[in-house]
């Protein structure tokens, strides 16, 4: 009986030196003993102490990995790990309404002005590129885009 008790103490000390909490070390040692007994049912064990040591160290490593990726840390829930990063539903609804309002404002613009604005804002084209594409002077494109932006700012005011 003294041999098992000393093996138990040795395993606990090794685990605690590796940073395992005392309570967790006891659980790991118990699991290592249970695995030793299960292994003995089908195979012979040449060195029980080595088997227990390797099993306990592996269990401690697995537990450390599990805790690293688990939202539970030391039995407490880590809300940052499981918190939904998406905006609240009411913000999503307001954003959709603003998009509908902006789309309605874009429909108020004449086709040429809308194309110029979208080419500049969404496609990232320069005024010169838009002017070339539309067959207009650059100053005309600049004025159309400026008027469209001003109109949409007023259109969206309060949304």
Phi, psi and omega per residue, in radians:
X1 nan -0.570 3.136
X2 -1.101 -0.565 -3.125
X3 -1.162 -0.715 3.137
X4 -1.200 -0.741 -3.140
X5 -1.096 -0.726 3.141
X6 -1.220 -0.624 3.079
X7 -1.107 -0.732 3.128
X8 -1.044 -0.822 -3.137
X9 -1.117 -0.692 -3.141
X10 -1.131 -0.776 3.109
X11 -1.064 -0.784 3.132
X12 -1.051 -0.788 -3.132
X13 -1.080 -0.755 3.135
X14 -1.076 -0.790 -3.129
X15 -1.139 -0.740 -3.138
X16 -1.137 -0.680 3.069
X17 -1.102 -0.467 3.124
X18 -1.497 0.102 3.053
X19 1.664 0.145 3.130
X20 -1.429 2.357 3.102
X21 -1.105 2.638 -3.074
X22 -0.972 -0.817 -3.131
X23 -1.107 -0.723 3.115
X24 -1.167 -0.631 3.120
X25 -1.075 -0.730 3.100
X26 -1.072 -0.751 3.129
X27 -1.113 -0.714 -3.133
X28 -1.170 -0.723 3.115
X29 -1.099 -0.741 3.122
X30 -1.078 -0.763 3.115
X31 -1.121 -0.673 3.117
X32 -1.104 -0.744 3.083
X33 -1.093 -0.724 3.129
X34 -1.093 -0.692 3.113
X35 -1.203 -0.614 3.068
X36 -1.075 -0.800 -3.140
X37 -1.118 -0.715 3.115
X38 -1.138 -0.691 -3.134
X39 -1.170 -0.644 3.135
X40 -1.091 -0.426 -3.120
X41 -1.121 -0.527 -3.074
X42 -2.042 -0.265 -3.070
X43 -2.523 2.766 3.076
X44 -1.505 2.517 3.121
X45 -1.962 2.056 -3.091
X46 -1.293 -0.724 -3.090
X47 -2.325 1.733 -3.077
X48 -1.100 -0.717 -3.120
X49 -1.104 -0.757 3.124
X50 -1.127 -0.730 3.109
X51 -1.043 -0.832 -3.132
X52 -1.102 -0.744 -3.110
X53 -1.101 -0.865 -3.126
X54 -1.093 -0.745 -3.128
X55 -1.121 -0.783 -3.117
X56 -1.129 -0.754 3.133
X57 -1.111 -0.753 3.113
X58 -1.113 -0.729 3.111
X59 -1.095 -0.719 3.122
X60 -1.119 -0.724 3.122
X61 -1.120 -0.780 3.113
X62 -1.073 -0.706 3.131
X63 -1.132 -0.713 3.121
X64 -1.111 -0.734 3.108
X65 -1.110 -0.771 -3.133
X66 -1.065 -0.738 -3.137
X67 -1.177 -0.510 -3.140
X68 -1.154 -0.642 -3.087
X69 -1.762 -0.113 -3.094
X70 -1.524 2.547 3.063
X71 -1.276 -0.125 3.134
X72 -1.722 2.174 3.125
X73 -2.172 2.100 -3.117
X74 0.887 0.691 3.063
X75 1.418 -0.021 3.137
X76 -1.917 2.557 -3.137
X77 -1.340 2.209 3.068
X78 -1.656 1.780 -3.066
X79 -1.132 -0.538 3.119
X80 -1.084 -0.568 -3.089
X81 -1.305 -0.471 -3.076
X82 -2.030 -0.018 -3.080
X83 -1.170 2.398 3.107
X84 -1.330 2.138 -3.102
X85 -1.464 -0.070 -3.122
X86 -1.318 2.699 -3.124
X87 -1.170 2.762 3.110
X88 -1.099 2.740 -3.066
X89 -1.012 -0.682 -3.124
X90 -1.144 -0.590 3.082
X91 -1.202 -0.670 3.109
X92 -1.096 -0.750 3.140
X93 -1.115 -0.780 3.114
X94 -1.093 -0.698 3.136
X95 -1.129 -0.697 3.107
X96 -1.132 -0.683 3.108
X97 -1.135 -0.710 3.100
X98 -1.103 -0.698 3.101
X99 -1.101 -0.735 3.096
X100 -1.080 -0.732 3.131
X101 -1.119 -0.757 3.122
X102 -1.121 -0.716 3.111
X103 -1.093 -0.704 3.105
X104 -1.134 -0.664 3.092
X105 -1.141 -0.707 3.087
X106 -1.072 -0.630 3.125
X107 -1.182 -0.390 3.120
X108 -1.272 -0.395 -3.134
X109 -1.337 2.634 3.046
X110 -1.221 2.777 -3.014
X111 -0.984 -0.795 -3.093
X112 -1.129 -0.790 3.130
X113 -1.105 -0.746 3.120
X114 -1.061 -0.785 3.129
X115 -1.076 -0.745 3.130
X116 -1.098 -0.818 -3.137
X117 -1.071 -0.852 -3.104
X118 -1.164 -0.615 3.108
X119 -1.134 -0.690 -3.125
X120 -1.318 -0.796 -3.042
X121 -1.433 -0.719 -3.064
X122 -1.658 -0.744 -3.088
X123 -1.502 -0.271 3.110
X124 1.300 0.361 3.137
X125 -1.322 2.632 3.072
X126 -1.379 2.883 3.099
X127 -1.069 -0.658 3.140
X128 -1.125 -0.716 3.128
X129 -1.140 -0.729 3.132
X130 -1.146 -0.768 3.141
X131 -1.043 -0.752 3.128
X132 -1.107 -0.781 -3.118
X133 -1.132 -0.662 -3.069
X134 -1.627 -0.158 -3.118
X135 1.247 0.647 -3.118
X136 -2.123 2.788 2.990
X137 -1.201 2.642 -3.116
X138 -1.038 -0.720 -3.119
X139 -1.085 -0.590 3.112
X140 -1.161 -0.734 3.117
X141 -1.113 -0.779 3.134
X142 -1.015 -0.786 -3.132
X143 -1.149 -0.726 3.131
X144 -1.098 -0.778 -3.134
X145 -1.137 -0.770 -3.138
X146 -1.079 -0.778 3.121
X147 -1.130 -0.677 3.129
X148 -1.122 -0.754 3.125
X149 -1.115 -0.795 3.121
X150 -1.049 -0.777 3.109
X151 -1.048 -0.818 -3.097
X152 -1.174 -0.594 3.084
X153 -1.087 -0.811 3.101
X154 -1.141 -0.713 3.140
X155 -1.047 -0.674 -3.087
X156 -1.558 -0.100 -3.097
X157 -0.950 2.167 3.129
X158 1.620 -0.056 3.125
X159 -1.746 nan nan
